[in-house]
Amino acid sequence: MELPSKLLENAVNEIAQLPGIGKRTALRLALHLLRQPVEQTNQLTSALDKMRNEVKYCQSCYNISDTSICLICANPKRDTATVCVVEDVRDVMAIEATGFFKGVYHVLGGKINPIEGIGPSQLNIKPLIEKVRLGGVNEIIFALSSTMEGDTTNFYIYKQLKEFGITTSTIARGIGIGDELEYTDEVTLGRSLMHRIPFEQSIKQV
């Protein structure tokens, strides 16, 4: 697609790098921005710039935050003894939307995937083990997606935690095998959390 402006072409190419955005959609978005008042476009670019440069990751759970400790970890009403282990910040948002979970989270930042070169050292696993070692954690809930990589990650962490004698559980399999957590409806996800099962039992079911 040949465009009349190199500046427009550059903008379209950058927008098209976003997930799910093709060249035609990128062009439509770029032309839309051109039609908007300059102030509105500047507000958008300023918001994106501030997000990219100023957003932080919680020092306790690795969730996205505006401060060094996120709002969930800083909330005195949350049960810090119950930690829900998730892959991604989107999973935190999905679980929070259910309103069922009152504990805190630990975001791994991915799943163990040797094919893609992702091992335990690339994930936030060591801080989780250290958190348990220091005491104050009674239960770890595994809430990773029901995929081979998710199950592998769960089992790896479970083996690391076994010596501490804490309760380990996994969300009930109302979530289909192979399903991504973020796409699960709120009712199913909430019920899976409420009816979680001991992790050892989930291993026997596989």
Long-range contacts (C-beta under 8 A, 24 or more apart in sequence): 1-27, 3-27, 8-34, 60-104, 60-131, 61-104, 61-105, 61-106, 61-107, 62-106, 62-107, 62-108, 62-109, 62-124, 62-127, 63-89, 63-92, 63-105, 63-107, 64-89, 72-96, 72-104, 72-105, 73-104, 77-102, 78-102, 78-103, 78-104, 79-103, 79-104, 80-104, 80-136, 80-137, 81-136, 81-137, 81-138, 81-139, 82-137, 82-138, 82-139, 82-141, 83-128, 83-131, 83-137, 83-139, 83-140, 83-141, 84-141, 84-143, 84-193, 85-128, 85-140, 85-141, 85-142, 85-143, 85-144, 85-157, 86-143, 86-144, 86-181, 87-111, 87-144, 87-145, 87-150, 87-153, 87-181, 88-182, 90-182, 91-143, 91-181, 91-182, 93-182, 94-181, 94-182, 94-184, 94-186, 94-189, 95-143, 95-181, 95-189, 95-193, 97-186, 98-186, 98-187, 98-189, 98-190, 98-193, 99-190, 100-190, 100-191, 100-193, 100-194, 101-193, 103-139, 103-141, 106-131, 108-144, 108-153, 111-144, 111-145, 111-147, 111-149, 111-150, 111-152, 111-153, 112-149, 112-152, 112-153, 112-156, 113-149, 120-156, 123-153, 125-156, 125-157, 125-160, 128-157, 129-157, 129-160, 129-161, 132-161, 132-164, 132-166, 133-164, 137-166, 138-166, 138-167, 139-166, 139-167, 139-168, 139-169, 140-166, 140-167, 140-168, 140-169, 141-169, 141-170, 141-171, 141-193, 141-196, 142-168, 142-169, 142-170, 142-171, 142-199, 143-170, 143-171, 143-181, 143-193, 144-181, 145-178, 145-179, 145-180, 145-181, 146-173, 146-175, 146-176, 146-177, 146-178, 146-179, 147-177, 147-178, 147-180, 151-206, 154-199, 154-202, 155-203, 158-199, 158-203, 167-198, 168-198, 168-199, 168-200, 169-196, 169-197, 169-198, 169-199, 170-196, 170-197, 170-199, 170-202, 171-196, 172-196, 172-197, 173-202, 173-205
